[in-house]
Amino acid sequence: MADGRPDHLTWRLRVLATLVALSMCALFVRLGMIQIVDHAKYAEEAAVTHKGVDTVPAQRGAILDATGFPLATSVDTYDVYIDAFLWQQTTKAQKASQLLADELRMDPRALYAAGTSRKTGDVAVRRQLPYEQGLALDKKDIWGVRLSRSSQRIYPEGDLAGPVVGLVGLDGKGLWGAEADFDSILNGKPGLISSERDALGRPISFAGRTERDPVSGGEVQLTIDRFIQGIAERNLNAAIQQYHAKSGQIIIMNPATGAILAMATNPSAGPKTADLNDPKLFDRVRDRSVTDMYEPGSVLKTLTTAAAIDTGKVNANSTYNDTGSVTVGTYKIMNWDFSANGTTTVTQYLQKSLNTGSVWLSGLVGAKDFYRYMKAFGLSEPTHVGLSGEAEGLMRLPDDQAWSVVDLATNSYGQGLAATPLQVLTAINVFANGGKLMRPYVVSSEVTAGSVRSFQPVEVRRPVSAQTAATVADLMHQVVDGVDLHGAQTPGYEVAGKTGTTLVSIPTGYDLDSTIASFAGFIPYKNPRISVLIKIDQPTGGLNLGGQVAAPVFAKVAAETMQYLGVAPTKAKAGSLAAR
């Protein structure tokens, strides 16, 4: 004890004192950060503890057809909630459950059980209560019952154009079609209601309250005409049933502008028939006219003919000797009907749809120019129609190591390459509008709170001259009205078009027992108001050719659409092949 120094700190105490001093300095620094530097941040967080924010949903904008009729729209509704904390007062809760049950036509015991199933929070008991009924219920001011504004999506035309229009899910987001593709425009901006809350999170009466009104979503107007869409869907569904087909599509366009007037697909689903739990729902709601590719077959002979005429290799009266077959490399290509027709003109080859004729023309044009024209017609590139999931198409080119002269031959009559139905009809439109390739479009305008955006026709390019387009249009006219009893002939109107029949491709080659029957054309021939593509997949029951299956459907669709548009019938020209 004599050498001890009790009046001095030991080294351990010095370390402890230093740590305490450092901790106090850190605490003062932290307090300064909270009270001075980050004051605004923590003040806001503190406010949140006694303020609540409710979201007021914005009304979703309408989807209109070409005439301005709503295909999808929203109506105001209310959601009904029970305040579980207030319903802990048994006597009042029992009375309230009976009053609420009378208004909602529900079992009061079930409502009471739901409202008392927990001690705090809101319990949803009815979603999307009709607006008028919600107003009446709100005036009742039932104990512990709260109403929140909501909306309900309705589709006045039901399943009409289901894959095009789409559907809104329970979360208010578009699931497919225009509802999904234009969700950001349709959705709007929700409003907010901020109010002071008690410790249990309930609004305090007469306390401060701030509101921000919701901004309604914009309107999207389609080029789809609901009456023409109905014509397309009725006739497609009837054809699928009549020919026992697997599926099919019909597209109707204004060839001069590229506006899509109707786009029907079967099978399909819309708001009335869509089962969101169906694992195969995608197969029913995808728009096959833009997502699915097929080998167009003889419809593409019109493009091959146009390339040969535009390069000056032939004219409508040029001839070749049809022996019934042509050998390309090691392959022997036959006419579809195994016929041999001798001296045959370009006009006759198209009327009879001879494969040997298209092989002859593609050989005259040559591979380089042939594929240049096919690309100019829009094959192997998306149309940029503005719908999601659009396929680009498939076409093997000469710079591909797998390409051979056989590809040139088979591509000339629409096999060995693939395109979407929309790509095919867009290409055929070139002959209806003087050689212009018009971009197809399905939305004519978008109207939001701050702007109006209108979409105008867009000329992409001119694949062929106006003279070539007119010549091919005349050839297509003779294909239909120049052949006795052609299925696409429409009484009172002149028609231009071309059939197509191709075998269904499978991983091992082609299914010799399955075909895709199609027809593409426009009417009236001289001043086309509409162009139409009919595609029927795998018809059975004895009829499976484009002329047997698709052409008659075109005649029905064309006649009904002409009547709806008020296009007066015209007599066939005197001296035409149809009159001979």
ZAVOFI-11778 format. One record per residue (C-alpha): x negated, y negated, z. Coordinates in nm, 3 decimals, decimal comma, padded with zeros to 5 digits. Layout:
site u X v Y w Z
...
This chain:
site u 00,000 v 00,000 w 00,000
site u -00,296 v -00,228 w 00,055
site u -00,386 v -00,240 w -00,311
site u -00,028 v -00,250 w -00,433
site u 00,103 v -00,562 w -00,603
site u 00,479 v -00,566 w -00,524
site u 00,500 v -00,929 w -00,634
site u 00,411 v -00,837 w -00,989
site u 00,618 v -00,642 w -01,244
site u 00,502 v -00,301 w -01,346
site u 00,450 v -00,231 w -01,718
site u 00,775 v -00,035 w -01,723
site u 00,973 v -00,330 w -01,598
site u 00,801 v -00,555 w -01,851
site u 00,915 v -00,328 w -02,136
site u 01,270 v -00,317 w -02,000
site u 01,283 v -00,696 w -01,967
site u 01,157 v -00,740 w -02,320
site u 01,423 v -00,505 w -02,456
site u 01,696 v -00,687 w -02,266
site u 01,575 v -01,020 w -02,401
site u 01,567 v -00,890 w -02,756
site u 01,919 v -00,744 w -02,716
site u 02,050 v -01,078 w -02,593
site u 01,891 v -01,254 w -02,891
site u 02,052 v -01,004 w -03,130
site u 02,388 v -01,053 w -02,959
site u 02,367 v -01,430 w -02,992
site u 02,272 v -01,396 w -03,360
site u 02,565 v -01,162 w -03,421
site u 02,806 v -01,397 w -03,243
site u 02,680 v -01,681 w -03,455
site u 02,737 v -01,478 w -03,772
site u 03,092 v -01,393 w -03,669
site u 03,194 v -01,735 w -03,541
site u 03,016 v -01,952 w -03,797
site u 02,892 v -01,775 w -04,109
site u 03,169 v -01,514 w -04,152
site u 03,442 v -01,708 w -03,976
site u 03,680 v -01,711 w -04,275
site u 03,644 v -01,340 w -04,334
site u 03,721 v -01,238 w -03,977
site u 03,998 v -01,491 w -03,946
site u 04,166 v -01,327 w -04,244
site u 04,120 v -00,981 w -04,091
site u 04,264 v -01,104 w -03,764
site u 04,563 v -01,245 w -03,948
site u 04,626 v -00,909 w -04,110
site u 04,675 v -00,756 w -03,766
site u 04,980 v -00,969 w -03,707
site u 05,092 v -01,033 w -04,064
site u 05,241 v -00,785 w -04,306
site u 05,262 v -00,796 w -04,682
site u 05,542 v -00,632 w -04,880
site u 05,515 v -00,583 w -05,253
site u 05,807 v -00,693 w -05,469
site u 05,797 v -00,486 w -05,789
site u 05,809 v -00,671 w -06,119
site u 06,076 v -00,574 w -06,366
site u 05,921 v -00,368 w -06,645
site u 05,958 v -00,518 w -06,992
site u 06,184 v -00,367 w -07,255
site u 06,090 v -00,165 w -07,560
site u 06,308 v -00,277 w -07,851
site u 06,378 v -00,125 w -08,190
site u 06,346 v -00,319 w -08,515
site u 06,697 v -00,463 w -08,475
site u 06,633 v -00,586 w -08,121
site u 06,828 v -00,305 w -07,951
site u 06,662 v -00,175 w -07,632
site u 06,517 v 00,176 w -07,655
site u 06,382 v 00,141 w -07,300
site u 06,474 v -00,119 w -07,041
site u 06,485 v -00,168 w -06,665
site u 06,770 v -00,254 w -06,430
site u 06,742 v -00,395 w -06,077
site u 06,801 v -00,149 w -05,794
site u 06,732 v -00,117 w -05,421
site u 06,547 v 00,138 w -05,211
site u 06,702 v 00,210 w -04,871
site u 06,490 v 00,269 w -04,557
site u 06,559 v 00,345 w -04,191
site u 06,345 v 00,179 w -03,921
site u 06,252 v 00,485 w -03,715
site u 06,149 v 00,275 w -03,412
site u 06,485 v 00,101 w -03,384
site u 06,667 v 00,430 w -03,429
site u 06,511 v 00,555 w -03,108
site u 06,810 v 00,381 w -02,946
site u 07,036 v 00,682 w -02,973
site u 07,377 v 00,518 w -02,938
site u 07,312 v 00,250 w -03,197
site u 07,143 v 00,500 w -03,430
site u 07,443 v 00,735 w -03,424
site u 07,680 v 00,452 w -03,511
site u 07,444 v 00,325 w -03,781
site u 07,409 v 00,670 w -03,936
site u 07,786 v 00,696 w -03,973
site u 07,812 v 00,351 w -04,133
site u 07,522 v 00,423 w -04,367
site u 07,663 v 00,763 w -04,458
site u 07,994 v 00,604 w -04,556
site u 07,814 v 00,361 w -04,790
site u 07,583 v 00,617 w -04,946
site u 07,826 v 00,910 w -04,934
site u 07,579 v 01,120 w -04,744
site u 07,597 v 01,347 w -04,438
site u 07,565 v 01,128 w -04,124
site u 07,397 v 01,413 w -03,934
site u 07,131 v 01,444 w -04,204
site u 07,073 v 01,069 w -04,198
site u 07,046 v 01,065 w -03,819
site u 06,799 v 01,353 w -03,827
site u 06,587 v 01,180 w -04,089
site u 06,590 v 00,845 w -03,908
site u 06,486 v 01,000 w -03,577
site u 06,233 v 01,244 w -03,721
site u 05,950 v 01,019 w -03,605
site u 05,904 v 00,733 w -03,362
site u 05,775 v 00,456 w -03,588
site u 05,761 v 00,357 w -03,954
site u 06,014 v 00,345 w -04,235
site u 06,198 v 00,653 w -04,359
site u 06,316 v 00,639 w -04,722
site u 06,669 v 00,775 w -04,759
site u 06,773 v 00,657 w -05,107
site u 06,572 v 00,541 w -05,408
site u 06,706 v 00,326 w -05,689
site u 07,044 v 00,249 w -05,541
site u 07,250 v 00,058 w -05,803
site u 07,209 v -00,317 w -05,767
site u 07,571 v -00,405 w -05,684
site u 07,594 v -00,126 w -05,430
site u 07,268 v -00,244 w -05,276
site u 07,398 v -00,598 w -05,240
site u 07,710 v -00,471 w -05,067
site u 07,506 v -00,256 w -04,832
site u 07,275 v -00,543 w -04,745
site u 07,572 v -00,756 w -04,642
site u 07,679 v -00,483 w -04,397
site u 07,361 v -00,552 w -04,196
site u 07,357 v -00,202 w -04,049
site u 07,137 v -00,156 w -03,743
site u 06,785 v -00,040 w -03,831
site u 06,849 v -00,021 w -04,207
site u 06,624 v -00,211 w -04,447
site u 06,659 v -00,258 w -04,824
site u 06,372 v -00,320 w -05,063
site u 06,408 v -00,439 w -05,420
site u 06,314 v -00,187 w -05,689
site u 06,405 v -00,107 w -06,049
site u 06,509 v 00,188 w -06,260
site u 06,397 v 00,265 w -06,614
site u 06,680 v 00,358 w -06,848
site u 06,680 v 00,474 w -07,209
site u 07,005 v 00,370 w -07,382
site u 06,941 v 00,599 w -07,681
site u 06,845 v 00,899 w -07,470
site u 06,583 v 01,123 w -07,633
site u 06,579 v 00,928 w -07,959
site u 06,218 v 00,879 w -08,071
site u 06,104 v 01,039 w -07,746
site u 05,737 v 01,092 w -07,844
site u 05,717 v 00,738 w -07,985
site u 05,891 v 00,553 w -07,698
site u 05,757 v 00,770 w -07,415
site u 05,856 v 00,790 w -07,050
site u 05,775 v 00,614 w -06,722
site u 05,670 v 00,826 w -06,425
site u 05,781 v 00,796 w -06,063
site u 05,487 v 00,564 w -05,998
site u 05,615 v 00,320 w -06,260
site u 05,335 v 00,396 w -06,506
site u 05,385 v 00,505 w -06,866
site u 05,315 v 00,873 w -06,924
site u 05,302 v 00,886 w -07,303
site u 05,414 v 00,702 w -07,616
site u 05,460 v 00,325 w -07,618
site u 05,530 v 00,332 w -07,244
site u 05,170 v 00,445 w -07,190
site u 04,997 v 00,274 w -07,483
site u 05,140 v -00,069 w -07,393
site u 05,166 v -00,019 w -07,017
site u 04,956 v -00,326 w -06,938
site u 05,199 v -00,546 w -07,132
site u 05,519 v -00,385 w -07,008
site u 05,421 v -00,356 w -06,642
site u 05,426 v -00,720 w -06,534
site u 05,279 v -00,854 w -06,207
site u 05,435 v -00,765 w -05,870
site u 05,533 v -01,032 w -05,621
site u 05,439 v -01,051 w -05,252
site u 05,622 v -01,134 w -04,929
site u 05,398 v -01,211 w -04,633
site u 05,552 v -01,231 w -04,285
site u 05,441 v -01,215 w -03,923
site u 05,479 v -00,874 w -03,761
site u 05,503 v -00,751 w -03,404
site u 05,271 v -00,491 w -03,254
site u 05,475 v -00,214 w -03,418
site u 05,450 v -00,369 w -03,763
site u 05,809 v -00,496 w -03,780
site u 05,892 v -00,844 w -03,920
site u 05,945 v -01,110 w -03,651
site u 06,268 v -01,300 w -03,702
site u 06,234 v -01,676 w -03,764
site u 05,854 v -01,644 w -03,793
site u 05,646 v -01,783 w -04,075
site u 05,704 v -01,629 w -04,419
site u 05,545 v -01,684 w -04,759
site u 05,655 v -01,545 w -05,094
site u 05,511 v -01,505 w -05,444
site u 05,768 v -01,425 w -05,709
site u 05,703 v -01,127 w -05,937
site u 05,629 v -01,187 w -06,305
site u 05,839 v -00,968 w -06,532
site u 05,665 v -00,749 w -06,787
site u 05,651 v -00,837 w -07,153
site u 05,868 v -00,700 w -07,432
site u 05,736 v -00,473 w -07,705
site u 05,935 v -00,460 w -08,027
site u 05,881 v -00,160 w -08,251
site u 05,923 v -00,132 w -08,626
site u 06,133 v 00,180 w -08,559
site u 06,495 v 00,133 w -08,665
site u 06,716 v 00,342 w -08,437
site u 06,966 v 00,417 w -08,713
site u 06,698 v 00,537 w -08,955
site u 06,530 v 00,727 w -08,671
site u 06,861 v 00,900 w -08,608
site u 06,887 v 00,996 w -08,976
site u 06,538 v 01,144 w -08,967
site u 06,593 v 01,339 w -08,645
site u 06,930 v 01,483 w -08,745
site u 06,804 v 01,606 w -09,079
site u 06,480 v 01,741 w -08,935
site u 06,658 v 01,934 w -08,663
site u 06,904 v 02,075 w -08,917
site u 06,619 v 02,181 w -09,147
site u 06,429 v 02,352 w -08,864
site u 06,743 v 02,550 w -08,784
site u 06,839 v 02,622 w -09,145
site u 06,496 v 02,748 w -09,249
site u 06,409 v 02,906 w -08,913
site u 06,092 v 02,698 w -08,904
site u 05,843 v 02,664 w -08,621
site u 05,816 v 02,285 w -08,628
site u 05,824 v 01,983 w -08,855
site u 05,789 v 01,608 w -08,899
site u 05,961 v 01,334 w -09,097
site u 05,812 v 00,988 w -09,145
site u 05,996 v 00,700 w -09,312
site u 05,806 v 00,380 w -09,395
site u 05,838 v 00,054 w -09,576
site u 05,567 v 00,115 w -09,839
site u 05,522 v -00,255 w -09,916
site u 05,429 v -00,347 w -09,557
site u 05,324 v -00,025 w -09,384
site u 05,597 v -00,065 w -09,119
site u 05,706 v 00,271 w -08,978
site u 06,086 v 00,283 w -08,976
site u 06,119 v 00,634 w -08,832
site u 05,886 v 00,903 w -08,703
site u 06,060 v 01,225 w -08,605
site u 05,904 v 01,544 w -08,475
site u 06,039 v 01,882 w -08,371
site u 05,990 v 02,022 w -08,112
site u 05,998 v 01,710 w -07,901
site u 06,115 v 01,584 w -07,564
site u 06,239 v 01,255 w -07,428
site u 06,378 v 01,111 w -07,104
site u 06,674 v 01,349 w -07,095
site u 06,496 v 01,674 w -07,174
site u 06,138 v 01,623 w -07,053
site u 06,047 v 01,851 w -06,762
site u 05,746 v 01,696 w -06,592
site u 05,670 v 02,032 w -06,429
site u 05,653 v 02,212 w -06,763
site u 05,289 v 02,317 w -06,827
site u 05,358 v 02,296 w -07,201
site u 05,510 v 01,948 w -07,185
site u 05,224 v 01,799 w -07,390
site u 05,322 v 02,017 w -07,686
site u 05,667 v 01,860 w -07,684
site u 05,580 v 01,497 w -07,627
site u 05,273 v 01,444 w -07,845
site u 05,346 v 01,259 w -08,167
site u 05,239 v 01,525 w -08,417
site u 05,261 v 01,280 w -08,707
site u 04,943 v 01,114 w -08,579
site u 04,780 v 01,380 w -08,360
site u 04,809 v 01,698 w -08,571
site u 04,629 v 01,771 w -08,896
site u 04,728 v 02,004 w -09,178
site u 04,623 v 02,090 w -09,531
site u 04,854 v 01,874 w -09,745
site u 04,854 v 02,101 w -10,051
site u 04,981 v 01,983 w -10,388
site u 05,098 v 01,644 w -10,262
site u 04,732 v 01,544 w -10,294
site u 04,731 v 01,624 w -10,666
site u 04,868 v 01,273 w -10,708
site u 04,545 v 01,133 w -10,559
site u 04,330 v 01,352 w -10,783
site u 04,529 v 01,239 w -11,086
site u 04,494 v 00,875 w -10,983
site u 04,116 v 00,910 w -10,955
site u 04,095 v 01,062 w -11,305
site u 04,317 v 00,792 w -11,456
site u 04,146 v 00,506 w -11,272
site u 03,802 v 00,616 w -11,393
site u 03,932 v 00,630 w -11,750
site u 03,881 v 01,005 w -11,787
site u 04,242 v 01,079 w -11,885
site u 04,585 v 00,926 w -11,938
site u 04,933 v 01,067 w -11,891
site u 04,921 v 01,239 w -12,232
site u 04,573 v 01,391 w -12,209
site u 04,573 v 01,770 w -12,242
site u 04,379 v 02,078 w -12,134
site u 04,419 v 02,447 w -12,206
site u 04,577 v 02,625 w -11,912
site u 04,479 v 02,993 w -11,922
site u 04,633 v 03,055 w -11,582
site u 04,306 v 03,064 w -11,392
site u 03,968 v 02,894 w -11,361
site u 03,644 v 03,033 w -11,223
site u 03,443 v 02,809 w -10,991
site u 03,119 v 02,963 w -10,872
site u 03,216 v 03,313 w -10,763
site u 03,579 v 03,219 w -10,696
site u 03,874 v 03,261 w -10,929
site u 04,146 v 03,002 w -10,876
site u 04,497 v 03,083 w -10,999
site u 04,810 v 02,876 w -11,047
site u 05,050 v 02,907 w -10,757
site u 05,301 v 03,095 w -10,975
site u 05,033 v 03,291 w -11,171
site u 05,153 v 03,127 w -11,491
site u 04,946 v 03,043 w -11,800
site u 05,088 v 02,748 w -11,994
site u 04,847 v 02,689 w -12,283
site u 04,810 v 02,329 w -12,399
site u 04,933 v 02,119 w -12,108
site u 04,951 v 01,742 w -12,061
site u 04,872 v 01,558 w -11,739
site u 05,244 v 01,493 w -11,699
site u 05,328 v 01,861 w -11,740
site u 05,054 v 01,974 w -11,503
site u 05,203 v 01,755 w -11,228
site u 05,559 v 01,864 w -11,304
site u 05,456 v 02,230 w -11,279
site u 05,203 v 02,161 w -11,001
site u 04,927 v 02,364 w -11,166
site u 04,612 v 02,421 w -10,965
site u 04,410 v 02,464 w -11,283
site u 04,503 v 02,110 w -11,386
site u 04,376 v 01,949 w -11,067
site u 04,052 v 02,151 w -11,086
site u 04,009 v 02,026 w -11,444
site u 04,062 v 01,664 w -11,340
site u 03,829 v 01,682 w -11,040
site u 03,560 v 01,824 w -11,266
site u 03,599 v 01,531 w -11,503
site u 03,577 v 01,280 w -11,219
site u 03,279 v 01,447 w -11,052
site u 03,210 v 01,505 w -10,684
site u 03,061 v 01,162 w -10,610
site u 03,354 v 00,962 w -10,747
site u 03,615 v 01,213 w -10,632
site u 03,522 v 01,176 w -10,266
site u 03,477 v 00,804 w -10,304
site u 03,841 v 00,782 w -10,410
site u 03,962 v 01,021 w -10,137
site u 03,795 v 00,804 w -09,873
site u 03,938 v 00,491 w -10,034
site u 04,285 v 00,646 w -09,997
site u 04,218 v 00,672 w -09,623
site u 04,145 v 01,042 w -09,587
site u 03,897 v 01,136 w -09,311
site u 03,948 v 00,807 w -09,124
site u 04,211 v 00,700 w -08,869
site u 04,488 v 00,473 w -08,994
site u 04,455 v 00,251 w -08,683
site u 04,829 v 00,260 w -08,635
site u 04,783 v 00,165 w -08,270
site u 04,904 v 00,489 w -08,110
site u 04,685 v 00,699 w -07,883
site u 04,557 v 01,041 w -07,983
site u 04,531 v 00,970 w -08,355
site u 04,322 v 01,225 w -08,545
site u 04,071 v 01,117 w -08,810
site u 04,116 v 01,407 w -09,050
site u 03,858 v 01,651 w -09,185
site u 03,689 v 01,650 w -09,524
site u 03,357 v 01,812 w -09,608
site u 03,138 v 01,590 w -09,825
site u 02,865 v 01,680 w -10,078
site u 02,586 v 01,572 w -09,839
site u 02,699 v 01,846 w -09,599
site u 02,486 v 02,159 w -09,638
site u 02,797 v 02,375 w -09,617
site u 02,964 v 02,195 w -09,909
site u 02,989 v 02,365 w -10,249
site u 03,159 v 02,307 w -10,583
site u 03,441 v 02,529 w -10,458
site u 03,524 v 02,258 w -10,204
site u 03,565 v 02,006 w -10,486
site u 03,799 v 02,245 w -10,668
site u 04,017 v 02,335 w -10,369
site u 04,019 v 01,979 w -10,228
site u 04,160 v 01,861 w -10,562
site u 04,487 v 02,039 w -10,487
site u 04,493 v 01,963 w -10,114
site u 04,334 v 02,267 w -09,957
site u 04,008 v 02,295 w -09,766
site u 04,060 v 01,953 w -09,610
site u 04,295 v 01,827 w -09,339
site u 04,488 v 01,507 w -09,275
site u 04,768 v 01,386 w -09,052
site u 05,118 v 01,339 w -09,194
site u 05,078 v 00,962 w -09,143
site u 04,752 v 00,958 w -09,341
site u 04,918 v 01,142 w -09,629
site u 05,219 v 00,912 w -09,654
site u 04,999 v 00,604 w -09,617
site u 04,799 v 00,724 w -09,918
site u 05,113 v 00,797 w -10,123
site u 05,234 v 00,442 w -10,050
site u 04,952 v 00,315 w -10,273
site u 05,155 v 00,422 w -10,577
site u 05,466 v 00,245 w -10,449
site u 05,311 v -00,096 w -10,393
site u 05,083 v -00,167 w -10,686
site u 04,764 v 00,003 w -10,569
site u 04,736 v -00,145 w -10,218
site u 04,652 v 00,067 w -09,915
site u 04,856 v -00,088 w -09,632
site u 04,773 v -00,023 w -09,269
site u 05,067 v 00,151 w -09,101
site u 05,199 v -00,013 w -08,786
site u 05,467 v 00,068 w -08,532
site u 05,472 v -00,252 w -08,320
site u 05,603 v -00,572 w -08,475
site u 05,565 v -00,807 w -08,176
site u 05,462 v -00,840 w -07,813
site u 05,631 v -01,110 w -07,604
site u 05,491 v -01,199 w -07,262
site u 05,550 v -01,490 w -07,026
site u 05,265 v -01,682 w -07,181
site u 05,252 v -01,581 w -07,545
site u 05,418 v -01,427 w -07,847
site u 05,206 v -01,201 w -08,063
site u 05,346 v -01,096 w -08,400
site u 05,190 v -00,830 w -08,620
site u 05,185 v -00,888 w -08,994
site u 05,122 v -00,641 w -09,277
site u 04,753 v -00,573 w -09,336
site u 04,611 v -00,476 w -09,674
site u 04,314 v -00,249 w -09,604
site u 04,183 v -00,215 w -09,960
site u 04,283 v -00,132 w -10,317
site u 04,191 v 00,230 w -10,393
site u 04,312 v 00,204 w -10,756
site u 04,420 v -00,067 w -10,995
site u 04,779 v -00,184 w -11,021
site u 04,800 v -00,026 w -11,366
site u 04,681 v 00,312 w -11,235
site u 04,927 v 00,295 w -10,947
site u 05,212 v 00,223 w -11,188
site u 05,108 v 00,512 w -11,413
site u 05,094 v 00,761 w -11,126
site u 05,426 v 00,632 w -10,992
site u 05,581 v 00,699 w -11,332
site u 05,429 v 01,049 w -11,333
site u 05,578 v 01,112 w -10,988
site u 05,912 v 00,988 w -11,115
site u 05,897 v 01,239 w -11,399
site u 05,800 v 01,512 w -11,153
site u 06,137 v 01,467 w -10,978
site u 06,387 v 01,322 w -11,223
site u 06,214 v 01,477 w -11,526
site u 06,268 v 01,833 w -11,402
site u 06,611 v 01,994 w -11,414
site u 06,767 v 02,057 w -11,074
site u 06,468 v 01,933 w -10,876
site u 06,556 v 01,950 w -10,507
site u 06,454 v 01,590 w -10,435
site u 06,687 v 01,437 w -10,692
site u 06,916 v 01,189 w -10,517
site u 07,244 v 01,116 w -10,702
site u 07,264 v 00,753 w -10,810
site u 06,895 v 00,676 w -10,751
site u 06,566 v 00,725 w -10,929
site u 06,306 v 00,906 w -10,720
site u 05,928 v 00,942 w -10,741
site u 05,757 v 01,216 w -10,544
site u 05,555 v 01,534 w -10,525
site u 05,600 v 01,864 w -10,344
site u 05,333 v 02,050 w -10,153
site u 05,301 v 02,409 w -10,036
site u 04,999 v 02,541 w -09,853
site u 04,916 v 02,850 w -09,654
site u 04,868 v 02,810 w -09,280
site u 04,500 v 02,819 w -09,189
site u 04,392 v 03,056 w -08,912
site u 04,046 v 03,125 w -08,765
site u 03,986 v 03,411 w -09,010
site u 04,109 v 03,224 w -09,319
site u 04,474 v 03,189 w -09,420
site u 04,796 v 03,355 w -09,308
site u 04,938 v 03,482 w -09,637
site u 05,286 v 03,508 w -09,488
site u 05,313 v 03,153 w -09,350
site u 05,339 v 02,824 w -09,537
site u 05,373 v 02,453 w -09,476
site u 05,637 v 02,310 w -09,708
site u 05,622 v 01,937 w -09,775
site u 05,741 v 01,656 w -09,998
site u 05,626 v 01,295 w -10,018
site u 05,792 v 01,030 w -10,230
site u 05,964 v 00,694 w -10,251
site u 06,301 v 00,556 w -10,355
site u 06,422 v 00,369 w -10,559
site u 06,141 v 00,440 w -10,803
site u 06,128 v 00,092 w -10,961
site u 06,163 v -00,112 w -10,643
site u 06,082 v 00,120 w -10,351
site u 06,259 v 00,037 w -10,025
site u 06,133 v 00,339 w -09,835
site u 05,874 v 00,610 w -09,862
site u 05,933 v 00,944 w -09,694
site u 05,725 v 01,243 w -09,595
site u 05,899 v 01,569 w -09,512
site u 05,690 v 01,846 w -09,353
site u 05,839 v 02,177 w -09,246
site u 05,602 v 02,419 w -09,073
site u 05,627 v 02,794 w -09,129
site u 05,980 v 02,828 w -09,267
site u 06,110 v 03,186 w -09,282
site u 06,408 v 03,368 w -09,423
site u 06,304 v 03,388 w -09,788
site u 06,253 v 03,019 w -09,872
site u 05,910 v 02,877 w -09,800
site u 05,805 v 02,646 w -10,088
site u 05,797 v 02,268 w -10,080
site u 06,048 v 02,245 w -10,364
site u 06,284 v 02,488 w -10,192
site u 06,263 v 02,357 w -09,836
site u 06,126 v 02,002 w -09,808
site u 06,257 v 01,845 w -10,130
site u 06,629 v 01,897 w -10,047
site u 06,570 v 01,744 w -09,703
site u 06,421 v 01,439 w -09,871
site u 06,733 v 01,402 w -10,087
site u 06,958 v 01,400 w -09,780
site u 06,738 v 01,159 w -09,583
site u 06,699 v 00,928 w -09,883
site u 07,072 v 00,917 w -09,960
site u 07,170 v 00,838 w -09,600
site u 06,900 v 00,573 w -09,563
site u 06,992 v 00,405 w -09,891
site u 07,351 v 00,385 w -09,773
site u 07,248 v 00,238 w -09,436
site u 07,021 v -00,021 w -09,602
site u 07,297 v -00,114 w -09,843
site u 07,091 v -00,031 w -10,153
site u 07,337 v 00,002 w -10,441
site u 07,306 v 00,317 w -10,655
site u 07,148 v 00,275 w -10,998
site u 07,209 v 00,487 w -11,305
site u 06,932 v 00,699 w -11,448
site u 06,748 v 00,538 w -11,741
site u 06,875 v 00,641 w -12,082
site u 06,634 v 00,867 w -12,264
site u 06,461 v 00,991 w -11,948
site u 06,356 v 01,353 w -11,934
site u 06,634 v 01,415 w -11,684
site u 06,891 v 01,335 w -11,955
site u 06,746 v 01,568 w -12,215
